[in-house]
Amino acid sequence: MSDATAYRRLDRLRDADLVTERQEFDPDGHHYKRYAATVEDVTVTFTDGGYEVAVTRSTDPADRFTDLFEGLS
């Protein structure tokens, strides 16, 4: 696929809050974007004449650490 197609698809995923994007820099000063999924699991259940979609979102590592720390007090 072309770069333009990949970026359009990533933009759609970001707009749907299915990926996050962050800017990174390499030692030479070049920058690039790194993408990470924000979901752990997607389940599609087909029923008579329809379907249901359930999305389990992943949590940010910093949020998991905060939850763990707050659970200790």
Helices and strands as residue ranges (DSSP letters): H 3-15, E 19-25, E 31-37, E 39-47, E 50-57, H 61-72
